């Protein structure tokens, strides 16, 4: 469930009720800690511009569909980019039913923003 008031992903669990995943709504702004690097173009040269852009786009958690829209790529491409970054320890993915929510790990937050 997206929320304007959430500052990060949150799972609410009560045995007698449904489990709820709450995450911040994307507002187009970079939220959270600042990126750690000063040369984002070097990251783009290493990873490719689109894949290097994904961590900046996930500064606010997103489903695969939302990530595809933000990056301007297909669902398959967004899922593949998220999977590669997850394998590198930069992105965490939580499945809720048929939807998945991608968010940055602490290592992902350390990448330069603005690629």
SEFI-922038 format. One line per 8 residues: for each residue x, y, z of C-alpha. Coordinates in pm, 1 decimal, decimal comma. Example, Ala and Ser with C-alpha at 12.3 -4.5 7.8 and 13.67 -1.06 7.14 Angstrom:
<recs>
1230,0:-450,0:780,0 | 1367,0:-106,0:714,0
</recs>
This chain:
<recs>
0,0:0,0:0,0 | 161,9:330,5:-102,0 | 157,8:607,8:157,4 | 264,9:972,6:155,2 | 349,8:937,4:524,6 | 580,7:635,4:505,6 | 951,7:715,4:526,1 | 1053,9:366,1:412,9
912,1:18,6:354,7 | 717,7:-119,7:649,9 | 548,5:-456,2:700,9 | 257,2:-463,7:944,0 | 183,2:-811,6:1073,9 | -97,5:-910,3:1307,7 | -190,8:-1278,5:1340,4 | -562,9:-1201,8:1326,2
-544,6:-971,5:1021,8 | -388,0:-953,5:676,1 | -21,1:-863,5:645,5 | 22,0:-516,3:494,4 | 326,9:-378,0:313,9 | 342,0:3,4:327,0 | 593,3:197,7:117,6 | 649,9:565,4:30,6
478,6:703,4:-277,7 | 713,1:821,5:-550,5 | 688,9:1197,4:-591,6 | 970,6:1250,5:-841,1 | 1207,7:1378,9:-575,1 | 1512,4:1198,9:-445,0 | 1429,1:1090,5:-90,4 | 1645,0:953,1:187,0
2020,9:963,9:236,5 | 2231,5:1137,8:-23,1 | 2428,4:933,9:-275,2 | 2788,8:877,8:-180,2 | 2981,5:943,0:-501,0 | 3088,3:1242,8:-698,5 | 3121,8:1083,2:-1045,9 | 2789,8:929,3:-1152,5
2904,0:919,7:-1517,5 | 3171,2:664,1:-1421,5 | 2899,4:434,2:-1287,6 | 2707,9:470,8:-1615,6 | 3020,6:379,6:-1812,4 | 3067,1:68,7:-1598,6 | 2707,3:-57,4:-1579,4 | 2534,7:105,7:-1874,5
2325,6:420,4:-1847,2 | 1986,0:256,2:-1783,6 | 2107,0:6,6:-1520,7 | 2310,0:279,5:-1349,1 | 1994,9:497,0:-1342,0 | 1785,7:232,6:-1160,2 | 1931,5:292,7:-808,6 | 1847,6:663,4:-837,9
1494,9:568,8:-947,9 | 1458,7:334,1:-649,2 | 1537,6:599,9:-388,2 | 1163,7:566,8:-342,3 | 1065,2:194,7:-352,1 | 875,7:79,5:-659,6 | 701,8:-219,1:-809,7 | 842,1:-358,1:-1133,1
567,8:-176,4:-1324,9 | 647,6:156,5:-1158,4 | 1021,3:103,1:-1214,9 | 957,7:34,8:-1585,3 | 755,4:357,1:-1611,2 | 1020,2:562,4:-1428,6 | 1304,0:422,4:-1642,1 | 1108,5:428,8:-1969,1
1176,7:59,8:-2037,0 | 964,6:-255,0:-2076,2 | 848,3:-461,3:-1778,2 | 1088,9:-737,9:-1876,8 | 1383,8:-497,9:-1892,5 | 1291,9:-341,5:-1556,7 | 1268,3:-686,3:-1397,7 | 1602,3:-788,2:-1547,5
1777,1:-469,9:-1424,9 | 1630,5:-516,0:-1076,4 | 1739,1:-881,2:-1075,3 | 2098,2:-802,3:-1169,9 | 2116,8:-526,3:-909,3 | 1959,0:-759,1:-650,0 | 2226,8:-1018,4:-729,2 | 2491,5:-752,3:-670,3
2339,3:-666,8:-331,2 | 2220,0:-320,8:-435,4 | 1845,1:-388,4:-446,1 | 1613,3:-581,6:-216,9 | 1289,8:-732,2:-349,8 | 984,3:-826,7:-144,1 | 703,6:-1030,9:-301,6 | 344,3:-971,9:-191,3
106,1:-1194,8:-382,7 | 165,7:-1131,0:-751,3 | 337,8:-794,6:-696,4 | 699,2:-729,1:-603,5 | 842,2:-419,8:-440,9 | 1201,7:-319,7:-512,5 | 1396,8:-96,8:-273,8 | 1760,4:-4,3:-222,0
1983,8:-182,6:24,7 | 2231,7:23,5:229,4 | 2492,7:-56,2:-36,5 | 2253,6:67,6:-306,8 | 2206,9:396,0:-117,0 | 2583,9:451,4:-131,7 | 2586,2:478,4:-512,2 | 2601,1:821,5:-674,6
2265,7:980,9:-751,8 | 2179,1:1155,0:-1074,5 | 2319,0:913,2:-1332,9
</recs>
